[in-house]
Amino acid sequence: MAKIKSVFTCSDCGGQAPRWQGQCPHCKAWNTLVETRAEPASASNSRFAALAGTTGVLQPLAKLEAREEIRIPTGVDEFDRVLGGGLVAGGVVLIGGDPGIGKSTLLLQALAAMAQREQAIYVSGEESGEQVALRARRLQLDPASLQLLTEIKLERILEVLEQARPRIAVIDSIQTVYSDALQSAPGSVAQVRECAAQLTRFAKQSGVGLIMVGHVTKDGALAGPRVLEHIVDTVLYFEGETHSSFRLVRAIKNRFGAVNELGVFAMTERGLRGVSNPSAIFLSQHDQQVPGSCVLVTQEGTRPLLVEIQALVDGAHSPNPRRLTVGLDQNRLAMLLAVLHRHAGIVCFDQDVFVNAVGGVKICEPAADLAVSLAIVSSLRSRSLPRTLAVFGEVGLAGEIRPAPRGQERLREAAKLGFTVAVIPQANAPKQPIPGMRVVAVSRIEEAIEKARELDC
């Protein structure tokens, strides 16, 4: 028998090496090379053929007519918000998240609603038909118009989709699908890459809106080659704490809508329900004012959210003070403590500092710097900030307060929720007064601390 040749494939970028190495020679990632069987050249060369529209024809860009893509509403308002208004014909969506967080539940709810208007197919590779039917009954859905296919063979899936020509299809999940053209097992780098490319090519050529469910690694990143996220049009991540009933769906990539858009859901007995006022989730209801609490007006995509930032500063009981954050960047906390020490005279080198974003939300934007700084100072001095105070702004290493995007929208959202005072960057000061809102514009971190102290009551 001929010896089966093997190659080592990078699980991050999909690059190949003839022998194992500690570092991938293509993307320089460490310990990502996995041994797989060498695949025929014909299969690898045709992976990305004809993924989009007309190819191989030279066309003047000025003569191409740009048109708005027709949206297909999913029937779930928060899901539509994250997608940018709904699904797009021929668009491919990849959604990932931890096991049991609600990916299949959300998609089954959306597909059951869309099946009332459009032809929809649910392809299940992880659960049997009886299990899917049991979930639909538990969620009290009407699955009369929804069609189900339990199959993991790619060629059979494409054959059924080609014959049925649905408007929407869900693949749950891409890691379970395999192709006969490859000899590797389902879920391997080669299989995931090949199956995703073939399904994407079918969606582009037929105009079927396709949603693929992807597994995640223990670090929370989507499993499989990085090229998987480049192929698809939209990448969504499910976020949320296991002990919380709230779930967040965030758009990491979206060719048809805003990036970093956020959808908020509540897990109930009848599945996931959209939360109309998500700011109420991220604000604690204190009976009285407490030190170390500051309300941040953050921007997630096109939606301003009010999130409570809590800080606890306590004397260190070890030679190395602790710096711990939940929902915020720990390295940025260390930078802010250095800025407070250098420019405002706030000494925390002998203090343990803990910072938390209430509600399990993850805040990545630098506009949270000012709220974190004021919360730390409030906790250190044991002096509470006004309950109706809202804050946003980036803090630079020189102690300056930099502006945040969409400042007017943030202020209007805070005023709508009953906040009467806002400490914001000087560059974000509104030209026209906002009814019911007193705006305090600052340009330096020490000025912001002084103004907040004057507002203390």
C-alpha distance (Angstrom), angle and dihedral (degrees) to the residues before:
residue distance angle dihedral
M1 . . .
A2 3.77 . .
K3 3.74 113.5 .
I4 3.78 112.9 -107.7
K5 3.78 109.2 -119.6
S6 3.77 118.1 -136.6
V7 3.77 133.4 -163.7
F8 3.78 132.6 -168.5
T9 3.81 113.5 -116.7
C10 3.81 125.7 -163.8
S11 3.80 112.0 -122.2
D12 3.84 90.6 -150.5
C13 3.80 106.0 47.0
G14 3.83 102.8 10.0
G15 3.80 93.4 -121.9
Q16 3.79 118.4 149.7
A17 3.79 133.8 -135.8
P18 3.81 128.5 -173.7
R19 3.81 92.8 -129.6
W20 3.78 137.9 20.3
Q21 3.78 118.1 -81.9
G22 3.77 131.7 175.2
Q23 3.81 91.1 -125.5
C24 3.80 128.0 42.9
P25 3.84 107.8 -116.3
H26 3.84 90.8 -145.9
C27 3.83 107.7 46.2
K28 3.84 97.4 13.4
A29 3.83 92.6 -127.4
W30 3.81 116.7 151.1
N31 3.83 126.2 -120.4
T32 3.82 95.1 -1.4
L33 3.83 100.9 117.5
V34 3.81 112.8 110.0
E35 3.79 125.2 -176.1
T36 3.83 114.1 -113.6
R37 3.77 136.1 162.5
A38 3.78 116.9 -88.9
E39 3.80 108.2 -105.8
P40 3.81 126.4 -145.4
A41 3.78 114.2 -87.9
S42 3.81 92.5 -124.6
A43 3.79 92.1 62.4
S44 3.80 94.7 50.0
N45 3.81 93.8 44.2
S46 3.82 94.1 54.8
R47 3.80 97.9 46.9
F48 3.77 98.2 103.2
A49 3.79 100.8 26.1
A50 3.81 113.9 138.5
L51 3.79 96.9 -5.8
A52 3.78 93.3 154.0
G53 3.80 134.8 34.0
T54 3.78 122.0 -73.2
T55 3.79 114.0 1.6
G56 3.78 133.5 -174.7
V57 3.84 94.3 27.6
L58 3.80 121.4 111.0
Q59 3.81 109.8 -133.9
P60 3.83 131.8 177.0
L61 3.78 107.4 -115.2
A62 3.82 92.1 -143.9
K63 3.81 91.3 61.0
L64 3.80 94.8 52.5
E65 3.78 111.9 100.3
A66 3.81 113.7 -132.5
R67 3.79 114.3 -146.4
E68 3.76 136.2 178.3
E69 3.77 114.1 -101.6
I70 3.80 113.8 -116.2
R71 3.80 109.8 -118.0
I72 3.77 124.8 -138.2
P73 3.84 108.4 -149.4
T74 3.79 113.1 -135.6
G75 3.80 95.7 -152.9
V76 3.83 90.9 -117.5
D77 3.82 109.1 97.2
E78 3.81 96.9 -157.8
F79 3.81 90.9 48.3
D80 3.82 89.9 50.8
R81 3.81 89.7 50.9
V82 3.81 92.3 55.5
L83 3.80 92.1 46.4
G84 3.81 91.0 51.2
G85 3.81 97.1 -106.4
G86 3.79 102.7 -27.6
L87 3.79 141.7 -49.7
V88 3.79 121.3 -38.1
A89 3.80 122.8 -136.9
G90 3.79 106.8 -103.7
G91 3.81 91.6 10.6
V92 3.81 119.5 134.4
V93 3.81 119.8 -145.8
L94 3.81 124.3 -167.6
I95 3.81 115.8 -162.6
G96 3.80 122.9 -174.1
G97 3.77 137.8 175.9
D98 3.78 145.9 137.2
P99 3.82 119.0 -57.7
G100 3.80 112.7 -82.7
I101 3.80 95.2 11.4
G102 3.82 93.2 121.3
K103 3.82 109.1 -91.4
S104 3.80 96.2 131.7
T105 3.81 91.6 40.1
L106 3.79 93.2 54.5
L107 3.80 94.1 45.2
L108 3.80 93.0 47.5
Q109 3.81 89.9 51.4
A110 3.80 92.4 48.4
L111 3.80 94.0 44.3
A112 3.82 92.6 48.8
A113 3.82 89.0 53.1
M114 3.81 93.4 46.8
A115 3.80 92.0 46.4
Q116 3.81 88.4 68.2
R117 3.83 88.5 67.1
E118 3.81 106.9 18.7
Q119 3.77 136.8 33.6
A120 3.80 107.5 -97.2
I121 3.80 133.9 -179.1
Y122 3.81 126.4 -161.8
V123 3.83 112.3 -156.4
S124 3.79 110.1 -161.9
G125 3.77 119.3 -167.7
E126 3.80 97.7 162.5
E127 3.81 103.5 44.8
S128 3.76 134.4 43.1
G129 3.78 122.2 -116.2
E130 3.81 90.7 -104.3
Q131 3.80 91.4 55.4
V132 3.80 92.3 50.8
A133 3.81 90.7 47.5
L134 3.80 90.3 49.7
R135 3.81 91.0 52.4
A136 3.80 91.2 48.8
R137 3.80 90.0 51.6
R138 3.80 91.8 48.1
L139 3.81 90.2 51.3
Q140 3.83 89.5 47.2
L141 3.80 92.3 -125.3
D142 3.79 127.0 159.9
P143 3.81 103.4 -123.9
A144 3.82 95.4 171.6
S145 3.83 93.8 114.2
L146 3.81 96.5 35.1
Q147 3.80 117.9 99.8
L148 3.80 121.9 -150.6
L149 3.79 130.3 -155.0
T150 3.81 120.7 -174.5
E151 3.79 103.4 -162.0
I152 3.81 138.6 123.1
K153 3.82 100.5 -174.1
L154 3.81 109.2 103.3
E155 3.80 96.4 -149.1
R156 3.81 91.9 53.3
I157 3.81 92.2 46.9
L158 3.80 91.9 51.2
E159 3.80 90.7 47.0
V160 3.81 92.5 53.7
L161 3.81 93.0 44.8
E162 3.80 90.6 48.4
Q163 3.81 91.8 52.8
A164 3.81 97.6 41.6
R165 3.84 97.1 39.3
P166 3.83 95.2 -160.0
R167 3.79 123.3 -170.2
I168 3.82 92.7 -131.3
A169 3.80 132.1 22.3
V170 3.81 132.5 -178.6
I171 3.82 123.4 -154.8
D172 3.81 110.2 -158.9
S173 2.95 99.3 -149.4
I174 3.81 133.9 -1.7
Q175 3.82 91.4 -162.3
T176 3.82 91.1 64.9
V177 3.83 96.2 51.5
Y178 3.81 119.6 95.5
S179 3.79 136.3 -178.6
D180 3.80 127.4 -139.3
A181 3.80 89.1 -137.8
L182 3.80 89.2 73.0
Q183 3.78 128.6 56.7
S184 3.80 97.9 -153.4
A185 3.80 122.7 102.0
P186 3.83 124.3 -94.6
G187 3.79 111.9 -84.2
S188 3.81 94.8 30.8
V189 3.79 119.9 128.9
A190 3.79 93.4 -105.9
Q191 3.81 94.5 48.1
V192 3.81 95.0 47.1
R193 3.79 91.8 47.5
E194 3.81 94.8 46.6
C195 3.82 96.6 43.4
A196 3.81 93.3 46.5
A197 3.81 91.2 49.9
Q198 3.81 93.2 49.0
L199 3.81 93.1 47.5
T200 3.80 91.3 46.7
R201 3.80 91.2 50.5
F202 3.81 90.0 51.1
A203 3.82 91.7 49.7
K204 3.82 92.6 50.3
Q205 3.79 93.9 47.7
S206 3.82 97.3 42.9
G207 3.82 101.2 34.7
V208 3.82 93.4 -124.3
G209 3.80 115.0 152.7
L210 3.80 104.2 -126.4
I211 3.81 128.9 -163.3
M212 3.81 118.9 -171.3
V213 3.79 124.8 -167.9
G214 3.80 114.7 -142.4
H215 3.79 131.3 -164.3
V216 3.80 121.3 -125.8
T217 3.78 131.5 -139.9
K218 3.80 125.2 -119.9
D219 3.82 87.7 -92.0
G220 3.81 91.0 58.2
A221 3.84 96.9 -109.2
L222 3.79 122.1 126.8
A223 3.79 111.0 -88.8
G224 3.77 120.1 -121.9
P225 3.80 132.1 39.5
R226 3.78 119.6 -22.1
V227 3.79 88.6 -124.4
L228 3.81 87.3 73.7
E229 3.81 90.3 73.5
H230 3.80 91.5 46.6
I231 3.80 93.6 53.9
V232 3.81 97.6 54.1
D233 3.81 126.4 70.4
T234 3.80 99.3 -134.7
V235 3.81 132.1 28.6
L236 3.82 118.5 -164.5
Y237 3.80 127.5 -174.9
F238 3.80 125.8 -157.0
E239 3.81 111.6 -140.8
G240 3.78 133.0 -179.4
E241 3.77 144.5 110.3
T242 3.79 118.3 -87.7
H243 3.80 92.2 -130.0
S244 3.83 93.3 49.6
S245 3.79 126.6 81.9
F246 3.81 92.1 -144.3
R247 3.78 124.3 93.0
L248 3.81 129.2 -167.4
V249 3.80 124.4 -154.5
R250 3.80 113.0 -162.1
A251 3.81 128.0 -171.0
I252 3.82 109.6 -134.2
K253 3.80 94.5 173.5
N254 3.79 128.8 14.8
R255 3.79 126.1 166.5
F256 3.80 91.0 -174.4
G257 3.81 102.0 41.8
A258 3.78 148.5 12.0
V259 3.80 120.8 -44.2
N260 3.82 119.1 -127.0
E261 3.79 91.1 25.2
L262 3.80 110.1 159.2
G263 3.80 130.9 -145.9
V264 3.81 119.7 -167.9
F265 3.81 121.7 -152.7
A266 3.78 135.9 177.8
M267 3.80 118.8 -144.0
T268 3.80 110.2 -130.7
E269 3.80 136.2 166.0
R270 3.80 88.4 -90.2
G271 3.78 95.4 49.4
L272 3.78 132.4 -97.6
R273 3.79 118.7 -12.7
G274 3.81 124.9 -169.3
V275 3.80 117.7 -113.1
S276 3.81 110.6 -132.6
N277 3.83 95.5 -165.0
P278 3.82 106.4 33.8
S279 3.81 93.6 169.3
A280 3.81 88.5 73.7
I281 3.82 88.9 63.8
F282 3.79 94.4 55.2
L283 3.82 96.8 45.9
S284 3.81 120.1 80.9
Q285 3.79 118.5 -138.5
H286 3.80 104.2 -129.1
D287 3.80 119.3 -174.5
Q288 3.79 88.4 -146.8
Q289 3.79 138.2 9.6
V290 3.79 113.4 -77.0
P291 3.83 130.0 -165.2
G292 3.80 117.9 -110.4
S293 3.81 97.0 35.6
C294 3.82 124.1 115.5
V295 3.81 129.3 164.8
L296 3.80 115.9 -129.4
V297 3.81 124.0 -159.1
T298 3.80 102.7 -146.4
Q299 3.79 129.3 179.1
E300 3.79 120.0 -132.2
G301 3.79 108.2 -175.9
T302 3.80 105.7 -55.7
R303 3.81 94.4 -20.4
P304 3.83 124.3 88.8
L305 3.80 112.9 -146.2
L306 3.79 131.6 -169.1
V307 3.80 111.8 -137.0
E308 3.79 127.2 178.7
I309 3.81 114.4 -128.2
Q310 3.79 113.5 -156.0
A311 3.80 124.3 -164.9
L312 3.78 130.5 -173.8
V313 3.80 119.0 -166.5
D314 3.81 115.2 -173.6
G315 3.79 135.6 163.5
A316 3.80 112.4 -84.7
H317 3.80 116.4 -114.6
S318 3.79 95.2 -165.8
P319 3.81 135.1 52.0
N320 3.84 90.1 -105.6
P321 3.83 112.1 56.6
R322 3.79 114.5 -141.4
R323 3.80 123.7 -115.6
L324 3.80 110.7 -167.1
T325 3.81 130.1 168.3
V326 3.80 132.6 -177.4
G327 3.80 115.2 -161.5
L328 3.83 93.2 -0.8
D329 3.81 137.1 81.6
Q330 3.81 110.8 -88.0
N331 3.81 93.3 -156.3
R332 3.79 90.3 54.4
L333 3.81 89.6 52.9
A334 3.82 90.0 57.2
M335 3.80 89.5 50.2
L336 3.83 92.5 50.6
L337 3.81 91.8 50.2
A338 3.80 89.3 53.7
V339 3.82 91.3 49.0
L340 3.82 91.2 49.3
H341 3.79 90.7 51.0
R342 3.80 96.3 46.3
H343 3.83 101.2 40.4
A344 3.81 105.7 23.1
G345 3.81 103.1 29.8
I346 3.83 93.0 -121.1
V347 3.82 106.3 150.9
C348 3.81 116.6 -155.2
F349 3.80 103.1 148.0
D350 3.82 90.4 109.7
Q351 3.82 95.0 42.5
D352 3.79 134.5 87.9
V353 3.81 108.4 -126.8
F354 3.81 122.6 -159.4
V355 3.82 121.9 -179.7
N356 3.80 126.1 -174.1
A357 3.82 135.6 -178.0
V358 3.81 106.3 -143.8
G359 3.79 119.4 -123.5
G360 3.80 99.9 28.6
V361 3.81 94.8 -83.0
K362 3.81 118.8 148.2
I363 3.80 114.6 -135.8
C364 3.79 116.4 -160.2
E365 3.81 103.1 164.2
P366 3.83 119.7 99.7
A367 3.82 91.1 -132.4
A368 3.82 86.3 88.3
D369 3.83 91.4 70.8
L370 3.80 96.8 91.0
A371 3.80 94.1 47.9
V372 3.81 91.4 49.0
S373 3.82 91.1 48.8
L374 3.81 94.2 49.8
A375 3.81 91.4 46.3
I376 3.82 90.4 52.7
V377 3.81 92.4 49.0
S378 3.81 90.7 46.4
S379 3.80 92.0 53.0
L380 3.81 93.9 43.5
R381 3.80 92.8 51.9
S382 3.84 94.1 36.8
R383 3.80 90.1 -128.7
S384 3.79 119.3 131.6
L385 3.79 125.2 -135.3
P386 3.82 121.8 -128.5
R387 3.79 112.8 -79.6
T388 3.83 91.5 -130.8
L389 3.82 94.6 52.2
A390 3.84 119.7 116.1
V391 3.81 123.2 -172.1
F392 3.80 140.3 -172.1
G393 3.81 135.8 158.6
E394 3.81 142.6 112.9
V395 3.80 120.1 -104.7
G396 3.80 117.8 -143.7
L397 3.79 127.2 -151.9
A398 3.80 89.8 -107.1
G399 3.80 89.9 58.1
E400 3.80 95.5 -105.4
I401 3.82 122.1 139.0
R402 3.78 110.1 -127.0
P403 3.81 124.9 -156.9
A404 3.80 124.4 -101.5
P405 3.81 124.5 -140.4
R406 3.81 120.0 -99.4
G407 3.77 94.5 15.9
Q408 3.81 94.0 163.6
E409 3.79 92.6 55.9
R410 3.80 90.9 50.0
L411 3.81 92.1 51.8
R412 3.79 93.3 47.8
E413 3.80 91.3 50.4
A414 3.81 91.2 50.4
A415 3.82 91.7 48.6
K416 3.80 90.6 49.0
L417 3.82 90.2 56.2
G418 3.80 93.7 51.2
F419 3.81 103.1 -95.0
T420 3.80 112.0 144.3
V421 3.83 104.4 -176.8
A422 3.80 130.0 49.2
V423 3.81 130.3 -175.3
I424 3.80 106.4 -157.5
P425 3.84 139.9 156.3
Q426 3.79 117.1 -75.9
A427 3.80 91.0 -118.4
N428 3.82 90.9 57.8
A429 3.81 94.4 54.3
P430 3.84 107.4 130.4
K431 3.79 118.8 -118.5
Q432 3.80 90.9 -144.9
P433 3.83 121.1 46.3
I434 3.79 116.6 -107.5
P435 3.83 111.7 -130.8
G436 3.79 112.3 -108.7
M437 3.81 93.8 5.1
R438 3.81 127.2 107.2
V439 3.78 109.5 -157.7
V440 3.82 120.8 -154.0
A441 3.82 109.7 -167.7
V442 3.81 118.1 -160.4
S443 3.80 134.3 -179.1
R444 3.84 102.8 -169.5
I445 3.79 134.4 46.5
E446 3.81 93.1 -125.4
E447 3.81 89.4 51.5
A448 3.80 90.6 51.4
I449 3.82 91.8 51.8
E450 3.82 90.8 48.8
K451 3.81 93.1 48.7
A452 3.81 91.0 47.7
R453 3.82 89.5 51.0
E454 3.82 90.2 52.8
L455 3.81 89.4 51.3
D456 3.83 90.3 51.9
C457 3.76 111.6 117.2
